[in-house]
């Protein structure tokens, strides 16, 4: 066993000696028939225990900071315009997916099981179905659908122009206005853009007429 020498000043020696005396009295009172450890052994045990306690406190403090950061991230998504979405897997419940992800995060961060459970709770409580996120953000179309709707509107205008004489000016304009109204309601087109397109169609009608 390695030998380590500790140098103490008079004040430190006095404090440790006094504490050792109190420990010895308590030891003899609680454990009659046995002797307390020697002063040197007691100092060694006391030092090691202090180091372990400090290490545990440090680990717990790091875990608390990690969980606090994760919690602030998850709870701060919605107020800042983001969303935590669970797309799901066939045959797997959201709670099971949350537990799997929480375990992976805890392993990567070196967190305890208790902290992993907290991550799972946050995921379960704040994760939304894609439709919920879409409804909350009024996101009802994908990029592909967005393009398809604009293309459908363009074709509507072309067909309306060709059928203008048969439809009449009012019906032709009404068809175009109805088309842009649908796009506006789906948040695919702004009201300003819709008005500009309607005005352009009117001008085209006037120039043809």
N, CA, C and O of each residue as an XYZ file, in Angstrom:
836
protein
N       0.846     -1.190      0.000
C       0.000      0.000      0.000
C       0.884      1.243      0.000
O       1.863      1.316      0.742
N       0.535      2.218     -0.834
C       1.338      3.428     -0.940
C       1.179      4.294      0.307
O       0.076      4.427      0.838
N       2.265      4.873      0.765
C       2.254      5.731      1.944
C       2.264      7.190      1.510
O       3.073      7.601      0.678
N       1.346      7.969      2.090
C       1.239      9.391      1.758
C       1.393     10.203      3.034
O       0.753      9.905      4.042
N       2.218     11.203      2.997
C       2.449     12.062      4.152
C       1.656     13.352      4.001
O       1.753     14.020      2.972
N       0.867     13.712      5.022
C       0.073     14.944      5.014
C       0.648     15.889      6.058
O       0.818     15.518      7.219
N       0.939     17.082      5.648
C       1.478     18.079      6.578
C       0.363     18.994      7.046
O      -0.350     19.578      6.230
N       0.208     19.122      8.363
C      -0.837     19.953      8.949
C      -0.201     21.056      9.774
O       0.814     20.847     10.437
N      -0.816     22.244      9.725
C      -0.348     23.286     10.626
C      -0.992     23.075     11.992
O      -1.809     22.169     12.158
N      -0.637     23.890     12.954
C      -1.107     23.701     14.329
C      -2.628     23.795     14.439
O      -3.256     23.017     15.157
N      -3.207     24.745     13.728
C      -4.662     24.932     13.796
C      -5.392     23.730     13.222
O      -6.351     23.237     13.817
N      -4.940     23.255     12.064
C      -5.561     22.096     11.427
C      -5.403     20.848     12.303
O      -6.328     20.047     12.432
N      -4.213     20.696     12.902
C      -3.958     19.567     13.794
C      -4.904     19.598     14.979
O      -5.447     18.569     15.383
N      -5.098     20.792     15.536
C      -5.971     20.938     16.703
C      -7.420     20.623     16.343
O      -8.116     19.952     17.104
N      -7.869     21.096     15.206
C      -9.252     20.848     14.785
C      -9.499     19.363     14.555
O     -10.509     18.817     14.999
N      -8.567     18.711     13.857
C      -8.725     17.287     13.591
C      -8.637     16.470     14.882
O      -9.379     15.505     15.063
N      -7.739     16.856     15.764
C      -7.607     16.136     17.037
C      -8.885     16.236     17.851
O      -9.334     15.247     18.430
N      -9.471     17.418     17.899
C     -10.713     17.612     18.654
C     -11.844     16.792     18.045
O     -12.627     16.175     18.767
N     -11.930     16.784     16.722
C     -12.973     16.005     16.050
C     -12.756     14.515     16.264
O     -13.710     13.752     16.412
N     -11.489     14.110     16.277
C     -11.170     12.697     16.497
C     -11.583     12.266     17.903
O     -12.076     11.155     18.098
N     -11.380     13.140     18.869
C     -11.762     12.823     20.250
C     -13.278     12.627     20.346
O     -13.748     11.684     20.983
N     -14.036     13.523     19.709
C     -15.492     13.404     19.742
C     -15.937     12.106     19.070
O     -16.825     11.410     19.562
N     -15.300     11.790     17.930
C     -15.627     10.547     17.229
C     -15.333      9.340     18.113
O     -16.126      8.399     18.166
N     -14.198      9.363     18.807
C     -13.801      8.236     19.665
C     -14.807      8.038     20.794
O     -15.165      6.904     21.114
N     -15.269      9.140     21.405
C     -16.253      9.051     22.485
C     -17.543      8.429     21.966
O     -18.108      7.534     22.594
N     -18.004      8.910     20.814
C     -19.232      8.362     20.221
C     -19.046      6.894     19.859
O     -19.951      6.077     20.034
N     -17.875      6.575     19.358
C     -17.574      5.183     18.961
C     -17.688      4.257     20.165
O     -18.359      3.227     20.096
N     -17.029      4.620     21.279
C     -17.025      3.775     22.469
C     -18.418      3.665     23.082
O     -18.769      2.633     23.655
N     -19.207      4.729     22.960
C     -20.554      4.706     23.512
C     -21.472      3.827     22.675
O     -22.299      3.094     23.219
N     -21.329      3.897     21.345
C     -22.218      3.150     20.452
C     -21.723      1.733     20.173
O     -22.511      0.858     19.814
N     -20.412      1.504     20.338
C     -19.848      0.194     20.035
C     -18.986     -0.277     21.205
O     -17.767     -0.389     21.075
N     -19.604     -0.545     22.317
C     -18.824     -0.976     23.494
C     -18.048     -2.267     23.209
O     -18.527     -3.164     22.516
N     -16.836     -2.329     23.767
C     -16.009     -3.514     23.567
C     -15.140     -3.455     22.338
O     -14.339     -4.361     22.105
N     -15.278     -2.396     21.534
C     -14.435     -2.231     20.345
C     -13.669     -0.915     20.450
O     -14.067     -0.003     21.174
N     -12.580     -0.840     19.724
C     -11.747      0.360     19.747
C     -11.929      1.161     18.454
O     -12.077      0.575     17.382
N     -11.919      2.471     18.545
C     -12.017      3.289     17.335
C     -10.747      3.147     16.507
O      -9.716      2.726     17.031
N     -10.800      3.486     15.245
C      -9.594      3.390     14.410
C      -8.532      4.372     14.903
O      -8.833      5.369     15.560
N      -7.291      4.060     14.569
C      -6.204      4.968     14.931
C      -6.405      6.312     14.249
O      -7.098      6.411     13.236
N      -5.800      7.332     14.807
C      -5.972      8.694     14.278
C      -5.617      8.754     12.795
O      -6.355      9.334     11.998
N      -4.479      8.150     12.427
C      -4.046      8.201     11.041
C      -5.057      7.527     10.103
O      -5.342      8.040      9.021
N      -5.601      6.364     10.530
C      -6.584      5.650      9.716
C      -7.867      6.460      9.606
O      -8.499      6.523      8.551
N      -8.239      7.083     10.733
C      -9.465      7.898     10.720
C      -9.328      9.079      9.763
O     -10.261      9.386      9.022
N      -8.175      9.740      9.774
C      -7.944     10.858      8.859
C      -8.018     10.390      7.408
O      -8.601     11.055      6.552
N      -7.409      9.221      7.150
C      -7.433      8.668      5.780
C      -8.859      8.375      5.337
O      -9.271      8.762      4.244
N      -9.622      7.676      6.208
C     -11.010      7.330      5.870
C     -11.845      8.590      5.665
O     -12.673      8.664      4.757
N     -11.612      9.568      6.517
C     -12.365     10.821      6.445
C     -12.069     11.547      5.131
O     -12.977     12.085      4.496
N     -10.813     11.560      4.734
C     -10.419     12.230      3.486
C     -11.026     11.548      2.271
O     -11.547     12.212      1.376
N     -10.958     10.205      2.239
C     -11.513      9.451      1.109
C     -13.029      9.652      1.010
O     -13.570      9.832     -0.081
N     -13.705      9.620      2.164
C     -15.158      9.818      2.185
C     -15.519     11.208      1.661
O     -16.502     11.375      0.940
N     -14.713     12.195      2.032
C     -14.957     13.558      1.579
C     -14.793     13.676      0.068
O     -15.569     14.359     -0.600
N     -13.760     12.993     -0.469
C     -13.514     13.025     -1.915
C     -14.664     12.363     -2.671
O     -15.129     12.875     -3.690
N     -15.118     11.207     -2.152
C     -16.230     10.501     -2.800
C     -17.501     11.339     -2.779
O     -18.218     11.417     -3.777
N     -17.771     11.956     -1.654
C     -18.981     12.785     -1.533
C     -18.918     13.959     -2.495
O     -19.914     14.318     -3.122
N     -17.731     14.553     -2.602
C     -17.563     15.682     -3.524
C     -17.769     15.239     -4.964
O     -18.370     15.960     -5.761
N     -17.266     14.043     -5.302
C     -17.428     13.522     -6.666
C     -18.896     13.258     -6.983
O     -19.374     13.548     -8.079
N     -19.604     12.697     -5.991
C     -21.024     12.423     -6.188
C     -21.813     13.712     -6.374
O     -22.704     13.793     -7.220
N     -21.475     14.715     -5.574
C     -22.158     16.002     -5.705
C     -21.894     16.610     -7.070
O     -22.783     17.196     -7.689
N     -20.642     16.462     -7.538
C     -20.296     16.997     -8.851
C     -21.060     16.305     -9.961
O     -21.541     16.953    -10.891
N     -21.172     14.974     -9.866
C     -21.912     14.205    -10.869
C     -23.384     14.591    -10.873
O     -23.983     14.782    -11.932
N     -23.957     14.703     -9.688
C     -25.369     15.065     -9.583
C     -25.603     16.468    -10.129
O     -26.603     16.726    -10.798
N     -24.674     17.367     -9.838
C     -24.801     18.733    -10.334
C     -24.760     18.769    -11.852
O     -25.518     19.516    -12.470
N     -23.886     17.972    -12.466
C     -23.798     17.904    -13.922
C     -25.082     17.331    -14.511
O     -25.557     17.802    -15.545
N     -25.648     16.312    -13.853
C     -26.896     15.716    -14.337
C     -28.036     16.731    -14.280
O     -28.849     16.823    -15.200
N     -28.080     17.490    -13.187
C     -29.133     18.482    -13.031
C     -29.036     19.545    -14.120
O     -30.047     19.960    -14.687
N     -27.798     19.986    -14.410
C     -27.614     20.985    -15.462
C     -28.021     20.423    -16.824
O     -28.630     21.124    -17.632
N     -27.681     19.150    -17.077
C     -28.037     18.532    -18.357
C     -29.550     18.428    -18.516
O     -30.094     18.772    -19.566
N     -30.227     17.954    -17.473
C     -31.683     17.817    -17.526
C     -32.348     19.177    -17.652
O     -33.331     19.329    -18.376
N     -31.811     20.165    -16.945
C     -32.370     21.512    -17.012
C     -32.273     22.054    -18.431
O     -33.209     22.681    -18.926
N     -31.132     21.809    -19.091
C     -30.961     22.278    -20.469
C     -31.921     21.573    -21.418
O     -32.516     22.205    -22.291
N     -32.072     20.255    -21.244
C     -32.991     19.489    -22.101
C     -34.426     19.959    -21.890
O     -35.181     20.123    -22.848
N     -34.796     20.173    -20.629
C     -36.167     20.602    -20.328
C     -36.449     21.984    -20.910
O     -37.528     22.220    -21.454
N     -35.487     22.895    -20.799
C     -35.677     24.233    -21.348
C     -35.795     24.190    -22.864
O     -36.554     24.957    -23.456
N     -35.035     23.285    -23.496
C     -35.116     23.139    -24.951
C     -36.499     22.663    -25.367
O     -37.129     23.251    -26.245
N     -36.970     21.585    -24.727
C     -38.257     21.003    -25.115
C     -39.417     21.945    -24.833
O     -40.294     22.128    -25.678
N     -39.421     22.543    -23.646
C     -40.531     23.445    -23.292
C     -40.458     24.766    -24.045
O     -41.456     25.481    -24.143
N     -39.277     25.096    -24.580
C     -39.135     26.360    -25.300
C     -39.408     26.265    -26.787
O     -39.394     27.279    -27.485
N     -39.658     25.052    -27.285
C     -39.897     24.884    -28.716
C     -41.142     25.639    -29.182
O     -41.066     26.468    -30.089
N     -42.281     25.355    -28.563
C     -43.552     25.939    -28.998
C     -43.562     27.463    -28.889
O     -43.972     28.128    -29.841
N     -43.123     28.047    -27.754
C     -43.132     29.516    -27.663
C     -42.280     30.197    -28.726
O     -42.512     31.359    -29.058
N     -41.297     29.481    -29.260
C     -40.417     30.060    -30.261
C     -40.748     29.607    -31.685
O     -39.954     29.780    -32.610
N     -41.935     29.026    -31.836
C     -42.391     28.675    -33.173
C     -41.941     27.334    -33.701
O     -42.053     27.072    -34.898
N     -41.429     26.471    -32.821
C     -41.012     25.136    -33.245
C     -41.966     24.098    -32.638
O     -42.845     24.434    -31.845
N     -41.773     22.839    -33.027
C     -42.613     21.787    -32.486
C     -41.859     20.484    -32.352
O     -40.986     20.174    -33.162
N     -42.198     19.719    -31.323
C     -41.611     18.393    -31.122
C     -42.603     17.379    -31.689
O     -43.676     17.165    -31.126
N     -42.231     16.758    -32.809
C     -43.155     15.875    -33.533
C     -42.754     14.414    -33.369
O     -41.578     14.061    -33.451
N     -43.766     13.568    -33.133
C     -43.540     12.128    -33.109
C     -44.215     11.529    -34.331
O     -45.441     11.440    -34.390
N     -43.407     11.118    -35.311
C     -43.968     10.579    -36.539
C     -44.447      9.140    -36.370
O     -45.323      8.679    -37.102
N     -43.870      8.442    -35.408
C     -44.329      7.102    -35.090
C     -43.745      6.020    -35.981
O     -43.278      6.275    -37.091
N     -43.789      4.800    -35.451
C     -43.377      3.619    -36.192
C     -44.491      2.590    -36.087
O     -45.212      2.538    -35.090
N     -44.625      1.783    -37.115
C     -45.691      0.788    -37.143
C     -45.582     -0.161    -35.952
O     -44.543     -0.785    -35.737
N     -46.655     -0.263    -35.187
C     -46.712     -1.193    -34.069
C     -46.005     -0.741    -32.805
O     -45.919     -1.500    -31.840
N     -45.500      0.477    -32.796
C     -44.789      0.987    -31.616
C     -45.550      2.180    -31.037
O     -45.852      3.140    -31.745
N     -45.853      2.106    -29.754
C     -46.580      3.183    -29.089
C     -45.654      4.383    -28.868
O     -44.444      4.212    -28.722
N     -46.220      5.600    -28.841
C     -45.413      6.802    -28.589
C     -44.608      6.724    -27.290
O     -43.466      7.179    -27.230
N     -45.220      6.140    -26.247
C     -44.523      6.034    -24.960
C     -43.287      5.149    -25.067
O     -42.265      5.415    -24.434
N     -43.391      4.082    -25.882
C     -42.244      3.186    -26.074
C     -41.133      3.887    -26.851
O     -39.951      3.718    -26.552
N     -41.526      4.677    -27.853
C     -40.539      5.432    -28.618
C     -39.840      6.452    -27.729
O     -38.631      6.656    -27.831
N     -40.614      7.088    -26.858
C     -40.053      8.085    -25.942
C     -39.060      7.442    -24.985
O     -38.004      8.005    -24.695
N     -39.414      6.246    -24.493
C     -38.516      5.553    -23.561
C     -37.215      5.146    -24.266
O     -36.132      5.261    -23.691
N     -37.325      4.674    -25.502
C     -36.136      4.266    -26.255
C     -35.202      5.452    -26.486
O     -33.990      5.344    -26.301
N     -35.781      6.589    -26.895
C     -34.970      7.779    -27.136
C     -34.365      8.303    -25.834
O     -33.204      8.713    -25.807
N     -35.149      8.289    -24.760
C     -34.657      8.774    -23.464
C     -33.478      7.931    -22.988
O     -32.493      8.464    -22.478
N     -33.583      6.617    -23.155
C     -32.489      5.724    -22.742
C     -31.221      6.016    -23.551
O     -30.121      6.019    -22.999
N     -31.373      6.258    -24.846
C     -30.212      6.556    -25.686
C     -29.563      7.868    -25.264
O     -28.339      7.965    -25.179
N     -30.391      8.876    -24.999
C     -29.860     10.173    -24.583
C     -29.151     10.066    -23.236
O     -28.082     10.645    -23.045
N     -29.754      9.317    -22.297
C     -29.160      9.159    -20.975
C     -27.822      8.439    -21.065
O     -26.875      8.779    -20.356
N     -27.750      7.442    -21.941
C     -26.495      6.711    -22.116
C     -25.413      7.616    -22.686
O     -24.277      7.613    -22.212
N     -25.773      8.391    -23.706
C     -24.806      9.287    -24.343
C     -24.309     10.354    -23.374
O     -23.142     10.743    -23.413
N     -25.204     10.824    -22.502
C     -24.847     11.905    -21.572
C     -24.353     11.391    -20.230
O     -23.950     12.174    -19.369
N     -24.385     10.062    -20.049
C     -23.940      9.486    -18.787
C     -24.862      9.814    -17.630
O     -24.397     10.060    -16.517
N     -26.179      9.820    -17.881
C     -27.157     10.176    -16.859
C     -27.707      8.933    -16.179
O     -27.666      7.833    -16.729
N     -28.221      9.130    -14.977
C     -28.790      8.031    -14.204
C     -30.162      7.650    -14.760
O     -30.723      8.343    -15.608
N     -30.688      6.525    -14.256
C     -32.007      6.066    -14.699
C     -33.097      7.071    -14.338
O     -34.057      7.259    -15.086
N     -32.938      7.710    -13.187
C     -33.924      8.714    -12.766
C     -33.984      9.848    -13.784
O     -35.065     10.317    -14.139
N     -32.828     10.279    -14.246
C     -32.795     11.357    -15.229
C     -33.374     10.887    -16.566
O     -34.027     11.658    -17.269
N     -33.135      9.633    -16.907
C     -33.699      9.084    -18.143
C     -35.226      9.106    -18.083
O     -35.887      9.401    -19.078
N     -35.774      8.795    -16.924
C     -37.227      8.823    -16.760
C     -37.775     10.235    -16.953
O     -38.858     10.416    -17.509
N     -37.026     11.228    -16.494
C     -37.464     12.614    -16.650
C     -37.490     12.993    -18.125
O     -38.415     13.670    -18.573
N     -36.483     12.562    -18.885
C     -36.465     12.843    -20.322
C     -37.661     12.182    -20.995
O     -38.316     12.780    -21.848
N     -37.939     10.937    -20.600
C     -39.089     10.226    -21.176
C     -40.382     10.985    -20.891
O     -41.226     11.124    -21.776
N     -40.544     11.473    -19.668
C     -41.747     12.224    -19.313
C     -41.888     13.477    -20.175
O     -42.984     13.799    -20.632
N     -40.788     14.176    -20.393
C     -40.822     15.383    -21.215
C     -41.226     15.051    -22.647
O     -42.038     15.758    -23.244
N     -40.662     13.977    -23.200
C     -40.988     13.582    -24.563
C     -42.460     13.214    -24.692
O     -43.130     13.625    -25.640
N     -42.959     12.437    -23.735
C     -44.363     12.006    -23.772
C     -45.297     13.206    -23.653
O     -46.304     13.280    -24.358
N     -44.971     14.145    -22.768
C     -45.855     15.277    -22.497
C     -45.865     16.315    -23.615
O     -46.887     16.958    -23.855
N     -44.739     16.480    -24.295
C     -44.641     17.581    -25.249
C     -44.637     17.154    -26.714
O     -44.842     17.990    -27.594
N     -44.408     15.872    -26.995
C     -44.415     15.420    -28.389
C     -45.846     15.436    -28.932
O     -46.785     15.040    -28.241
N     -46.001     15.892    -30.165
C     -47.309     15.978    -30.795
C     -47.343     15.124    -32.057
O     -46.310     14.810    -32.647
N     -48.549     14.759    -32.449
C     -48.740     14.079    -33.721
C     -48.524     15.094    -34.838
O     -48.843     16.270    -34.663
N     -47.988     14.667    -35.987
C     -47.760     15.615    -37.088
C     -48.978     16.462    -37.428
O     -48.842     17.641    -37.757
N     -50.178     15.865    -37.350
C     -51.388     16.628    -37.684
C     -51.622     17.748    -36.676
O     -52.062     18.839    -37.040
N     -51.319     17.468    -35.387
C     -51.482     18.509    -34.376
C     -50.553     19.682    -34.642
O     -50.950     20.841    -34.521
N     -49.302     19.370    -35.010
C     -48.345     20.421    -35.316
C     -48.804     21.215    -36.538
O     -48.717     22.442    -36.571
N     -49.298     20.480    -37.547
C     -49.760     21.144    -38.765
C     -50.937     22.062    -38.476
O     -50.979     23.195    -38.955
N     -51.899     21.572    -37.691
C     -53.066     22.378    -37.355
C     -52.673     23.605    -36.540
O     -53.190     24.701    -36.756
N     -51.747     23.405    -35.595
C     -51.341     24.514    -34.730
C     -50.622     25.593    -35.523
O     -50.774     26.781    -35.239
N     -49.840     25.185    -36.517
C     -49.086     26.154    -37.311
C     -49.768     26.523    -38.611
O     -49.199     27.245    -39.431
N     -51.011     26.023    -38.812
C     -51.752     26.267    -40.046
C     -50.954     25.800    -41.261
O     -51.030     26.394    -42.337
N     -50.180     24.713    -41.067
C     -49.416     24.140    -42.167
C     -50.224     22.978    -42.724
O     -50.262     21.899    -42.133
N     -50.866     23.203    -43.858
C     -51.787     22.186    -44.374
C     -51.310     21.554    -45.668
O     -51.921     20.597    -46.144
N     -50.231     22.068    -46.250
C     -49.752     21.497    -47.502
C     -48.241     21.331    -47.471
O     -47.530     22.068    -46.788
N     -47.773     20.354    -48.220
C     -46.330     20.144    -48.369
C     -45.837     20.952    -49.561
O     -46.621     21.567    -50.284
N     -44.517     20.939    -49.751
C     -43.951     21.650    -50.907
C     -44.523     21.114    -52.219
O     -44.837     21.876    -53.134
N     -44.652     19.787    -52.290
C     -45.167     19.178    -53.516
C     -46.611     19.599    -53.765
O     -46.992     19.926    -54.889
N     -47.410     19.586    -52.695
C     -48.810     20.002    -52.829
C     -48.893     21.478    -53.176
O     -49.733     21.894    -53.974
N     -48.012     22.267    -52.568
C     -47.960     23.702    -52.853
C     -47.782     23.940    -54.352
O     -48.506     24.729    -54.960
N     -46.807     23.242    -54.935
C     -46.572     23.398    -56.366
C     -47.740     22.910    -57.198
O     -48.094     23.516    -58.210
N     -48.341     21.799    -56.762
C     -49.466     21.236    -57.506
C     -50.666     22.188    -57.500
O     -51.357     22.320    -58.510
N     -50.912     22.844    -56.379
C     -52.041     23.775    -56.283
C     -51.821     24.993    -57.176
O     -52.749     25.461    -57.836
N     -50.603     25.500    -57.193
C     -50.318     26.641    -58.070
C     -50.444     26.255    -59.543
O     -50.923     27.042    -60.360
N     -50.008     25.034    -59.875
C     -50.136     24.564    -61.246
C     -51.606     24.393    -61.621
O     -52.012     24.703    -62.741
N     -52.411     23.887    -60.656
C     -53.844     23.726    -60.906
C     -54.501     25.087    -61.136
O     -55.384     25.225    -61.983
N     -54.060     26.088    -60.371
C     -54.615     27.436    -60.553
C     -54.237     27.988    -61.932
O     -55.058     28.607    -62.609
N     -52.992     27.758    -62.334
C     -52.548     28.245    -63.652
C     -53.385     27.617    -64.768
O     -53.780     28.295    -65.717
N     -53.647     26.322    -64.643
C     -54.465     25.635    -65.642
C     -55.900     26.151    -65.618
O     -56.544     26.266    -66.661
N     -56.396     26.462    -64.417
C     -57.749     27.012    -64.296
C     -57.860     28.334    -65.049
O     -58.840     28.576    -65.753
N     -56.855     29.179    -64.897
C     -56.860     30.468    -65.591
C     -56.815     30.265    -67.098
O     -57.526     30.947    -67.836
N     -55.982     29.330    -67.565
C     -55.894     29.067    -69.006
C     -57.224     28.572    -69.560
O     -57.674     29.039    -70.606
N     -57.858     27.626    -68.860
C     -59.155     27.100    -69.322
C     -60.218     28.181    -69.292
O     -61.086     28.243    -70.162
N     -60.138     29.031    -68.279
C     -61.123     30.110    -68.157
C     -60.965     31.115    -69.295
O     -61.957     31.613    -69.828
N     -59.732     31.410    -69.663
C     -59.485     32.339    -70.770
C     -60.045     31.786    -72.077
O     -60.621     32.517    -72.884
N     -59.862     30.465    -72.270
C     -60.353     29.842    -73.494
C     -61.884     29.815    -73.531
O     -62.493     29.910    -74.597
N     -62.494     29.684    -72.348
C     -63.959     29.587    -72.284
C     -64.609     30.914    -71.936
O     -65.786     30.957    -71.578
N     -63.847     31.999    -72.038
C     -64.344     33.305    -71.590
C     -65.624     33.715    -72.324
O     -66.570     34.203    -71.706
N     -65.647     33.517    -73.624
C     -66.831     33.929    -74.379
C     -68.051     33.123    -73.962
O     -69.147     33.666    -73.826
N     -67.856     31.825    -73.761
C     -68.983     30.964    -73.364
C     -69.451     31.272    -71.950
O     -70.651     31.292    -71.674
N     -68.492     31.513    -71.050
C     -68.837     31.773    -69.657
C     -69.386     33.174    -69.430
O     -70.259     33.387    -68.588
N     -68.871     34.108    -70.179
C     -69.216     35.501    -69.922
C     -68.194     36.111    -68.981
O     -67.498     35.399    -68.258
N     -68.109     37.440    -68.997
C     -67.073     38.116    -68.217
C     -67.236     37.876    -66.710
O     -66.250     37.622    -66.017
N     -68.443     37.953    -66.212
C     -68.668     37.830    -64.773
C     -68.345     36.427    -64.265
O     -67.678     36.266    -63.243
N     -68.823     35.420    -64.985
C     -68.554     34.043    -64.552
C     -67.066     33.710    -64.652
O     -66.516     33.021    -63.792
N     -66.427     34.201    -65.701
C     -65.003     33.935    -65.873
C     -64.210     34.548    -64.707
O     -63.325     33.912    -64.135
N     -64.551     35.795    -64.377
C     -63.870     36.447    -63.252
C     -64.196     35.744    -61.939
O     -63.333     35.605    -61.072
N     -65.431     35.306    -61.795
C     -65.836     34.608    -60.573
C     -65.074     33.302    -60.387
O     -64.717     32.937    -59.266
N     -64.827     32.600    -61.491
C     -64.074     31.350    -61.413
C     -62.638     31.603    -60.935
O     -62.118     30.880    -60.085
N     -62.011     32.641    -61.499
C     -60.639     32.965    -61.093
C     -60.605     33.424    -59.635
O     -59.727     33.014    -58.875
N     -61.542     34.258    -59.249
C     -61.600     34.735    -57.860
C     -61.834     33.572    -56.895
O     -61.277     33.549    -55.797
N     -62.656     32.612    -57.307
C     -62.886     31.435    -56.462
C     -61.619     30.609    -56.294
O     -61.342     30.079    -55.219
N     -60.843     30.508    -57.396
C     -59.594     29.753    -57.328
C     -58.589     30.369    -56.369
O     -57.986     29.664    -55.560
N     -58.405     31.690    -56.456
C     -57.432     32.325    -55.564
C     -57.942     32.333    -54.123
O     -57.147     32.302    -53.183
N     -59.260     32.374    -53.946
C     -59.820     32.352    -52.589
C     -59.474     31.037    -51.895
O     -59.159     31.017    -50.705
N     -59.535     29.938    -52.653
C     -59.177     28.635    -52.084
C     -57.704     28.617    -51.690
O     -57.356     28.135    -50.612
N     -56.839     29.140    -52.555
C     -55.406     29.160    -52.255
C     -55.114     30.031    -51.030
O     -54.250     29.700    -50.218
N     -55.820     31.116    -50.907
C     -55.634     31.986    -49.732
C     -56.073     31.263    -48.467
O     -55.399     31.344    -47.440
N     -57.195     30.556    -48.531
C     -57.701     29.848    -47.351
C     -56.761     28.739    -46.903
O     -56.735     28.378    -45.726
N     -55.979     28.193    -47.855
C     -55.026     27.132    -47.535
C     -53.643     27.678    -47.178
O     -52.698     26.917    -46.971
N     -53.538     29.007    -47.110
C     -52.251     29.660    -46.828
C     -51.197     29.364    -47.885
O     -49.998     29.395    -47.608
N     -51.656     29.077    -49.092
C     -50.750     28.818    -50.204
C     -50.445     30.119    -50.954
O     -49.432     30.234    -51.645
N     -51.332     31.078    -50.802
C     -51.167     32.361    -51.477
C     -51.595     33.476    -50.531
O     -52.576     33.333    -49.802
N     -50.865     34.579    -50.541
C     -51.239     35.713    -49.695
C     -52.400     36.472    -50.340
O     -52.652     36.354    -51.539
N     -53.085     37.238    -49.529
C     -54.202     38.035    -50.044
C     -53.711     39.071    -51.062
O     -54.388     39.361    -52.049
N     -52.533     39.614    -50.805
C     -51.987     40.616    -51.721
C     -51.707     40.000    -53.090
O     -52.025     40.589    -54.123
N     -51.104     38.800    -53.086
C     -50.810     38.123    -54.352
C     -52.107     37.753    -55.069
O     -52.219     37.892    -56.287
N     -53.081     37.281    -54.297
C     -54.369     36.912    -54.889
C     -55.031     38.115    -55.553
O     -55.579     38.002    -56.650
N     -54.978     39.263    -54.887
C     -55.576     40.477    -55.448
C     -54.852     40.893    -56.723
O     -55.476     41.320    -57.695
N     -53.525     40.762    -56.704
C     -52.734     41.128    -57.887
C     -53.080     40.230    -59.074
O     -53.197     40.707    -60.203
N     -53.244     38.929    -58.816
C     -53.580     38.001    -59.900
C     -54.981     38.274    -60.442
O     -55.220     38.204    -61.647
N     -55.900     38.586    -59.531
C     -57.268     38.908    -59.963
C     -57.284     40.180    -60.803
O     -57.951     40.240    -61.836
N     -56.548     41.198    -60.357
C     -56.474     42.454    -61.112
C     -55.862     42.230    -62.485
O     -56.299     42.815    -63.476
N     -54.829     41.362    -62.534
C     -54.188     41.073    -63.817
C     -55.164     40.396    -64.766
O     -55.176     40.693    -65.961
N     -55.985     39.488    -64.242
C     -56.977     38.809    -65.081
C     -58.019     39.805    -65.587
O     -58.455     39.718    -66.734
N     -58.422     40.758    -64.728
C     -59.377     41.766    -65.135
C     -58.797     42.630    -66.269
O     -59.468     42.915    -67.260
N     -57.549     43.030    -66.095
C     -56.905     43.857    -67.125
C     -56.823     43.124    -68.451
O     -57.001     43.711    -69.518
N     -56.547     41.822    -68.362
C     -56.459     41.015    -69.584
C     -57.817     40.951    -70.270
O     -57.924     41.031    -71.494
N     -58.864     40.802    -69.434
C     -60.220     40.773    -69.979
C     -60.561     42.095    -70.679
O     -61.130     42.123    -71.770
N     -60.184     43.194    -69.998
C     -60.493     44.520    -70.553
C     -59.761     44.754    -71.873
O     -60.312     45.333    -72.810
N     -58.496     44.288    -71.930
C     -57.719     44.482    -73.156
C     -58.259     43.640    -74.298
O     -58.239     44.060    -75.455
N     -58.746     42.438    -73.963
C     -59.326     41.569    -75.003
C     -60.666     42.134    -75.464
O     -60.997     42.154    -76.649
N     -61.433     42.601    -74.444
C     -62.738     43.147    -74.750
C     -62.621     44.433    -75.566
O     -63.636     45.036    -75.917
